[in-house]
Amino acid sequence: MNLKDLLLGKNIDPQHVLVLRHRPLEPKLNKVLPWLAAESPDVFNAYQQTQTKQVEKAMKRATYIAAFIGHEPLKALFIGLYSVTGWKQITPKEYSQIPANVELKSFGHEGFTEESSRSSILWFDLELTDFSAHWKGKLIVNWPPLDRNWYRWADKPNNEMPVLAILEDSALDVAMPEWHAIDLTWDELRVIPRRLKSKLSEWRGIYYIFDTSVGKGYVGSAYGESNLLGRWLNYAHSGDGGNRLLRQLDSRNFRFTILQRVSPDMEDRDVIRLESSWKQRLHTREPCGLNGN
């Protein structure tokens, strides 16, 4: 069984389907693109709604776009089948004012800027269909060589894409890292996958925020109902979490890590005592660090 068979099974003509295998060159965006596909589908779609001139020509001929993410070398992970309902020309200024593109820029996406050699670009209207929606993040197909050729017509004989696996759990919701390996930027914190959100909502502990621009850190504690997720999302929403010294800084330079997890039944006063100990050991009280007390 291959992708062509799946399309024909739903009465979709493969010759009208352009297959895209997204693999951003920007490392930061490449890391979070699966998270965006899972948690922010509008932002993911915006990533594919503008293309190079060569791909624009192909998309104008397509009825459907089959979107995949580069899973591993010569493998592609299914995201969805999108209907091409139209397109329009936009300028760099119009491009930069689209909220989803602002979000993409925060993850390092270069996109379409005024410095581009092009004065306009096509913005494609792509509507997600219900084609194999239950296989989003689970269906893996083989991607024909060469690996760098990231768009192909589904009907071509040399573009056979056999199904390699249908996973039980979505690969978009990445396997949980060890708690001590978690290292998230402020932008990444806003789009973390559900599995990681769930764990952070359960965990209590002492955390560390490092500002890469000033080279200083802040120690905080998470307990009670908010736990780590609640505390960190507070920073993601406000940028400072109400802290005086953090308020003076650009939250886009923050990195979030966990110093120590604690038992759910540890008394609040004992958690606070641990927090104070970490502040002392890491010298995060002002003027050396970002803790005001």
C-alpha positions, 0 to 999 in steps of 0.5 A: 500500500502506498500514498497513491492507493490511499488517495484513489481509495478516497476517489482523489486523483493523484495527478492533482495532488502535490506532495510537500515534505517540510523540513525547515532550514532554520534549526529553531523552526525545524524543532518546533514545526511538529509542535505547531502542526499539533498545537497551532495548525493555523501557524503551520498552514501559514508556513506552507501558504507561501513558496518559491517561484518554482513551487508556486507554479506547481501549486497553481496547478494542484487541486490538493496539497498533501502536507508531510514533515521530514520525519527521518532521512527518506521518511515523511510524517503525514500532517494533512491533505489541504484543498487549494481554493485560490491564491492572491498576490501580497507584498512584503508589508502585507506578509509581515502583518499576518499574525501567523507569520509574526509567530513564525518569525519568532521561531527564526523563519526568514519568510518573505521580507522587504529585503527579498528580490521579489516585490510580491509573492503568492499567498495560497488559500489552503483548507484542511480536508478530513482525508485520513485525519485520524492518521495525522502524525501517525502515518509514515511513508517512504520519501523517494530519493533524493532527500533534498527534493521536498515537493513531488507530484503524487502520480509520477511513477518515480514518486512511489511513497509506500506506507512504512508505518502507522503509529499508535501514538502521534509522533508530533507529541514527542517522547518525553525528555528527562526532566533534567534535559528540558531546556525551553525558550520563551517562544517554545514554551507557548507551543509545547506539545500536550504530553509535555504540558501534562507532565509539567502540570503535574510536576512541582519543583525549583526552576531556573530562568536564564537570560541569554542577553545579560548572562544572569539567572533567576531561581523560582519555585512552583507548588500549589495548584499552578505547578511548573506549567502554571508558573512557566505559562505565567511568564509566557503570557506576561513575559515577566511573571510579575518579577521586578528585575525580569520585567526590565528584560526582553522575555524572548531571551529567556530559557527555562530549565528545572533544577530540582523536582519535589514531592507533591506532598512537600510542605510549601515552606520546605519548597521555599527553603529549597528555593532559597538554597538554590538562590544562594548556591547559584548566586542569583540574588541581585546584583549578581542575578535576577532575584530581588530577594 
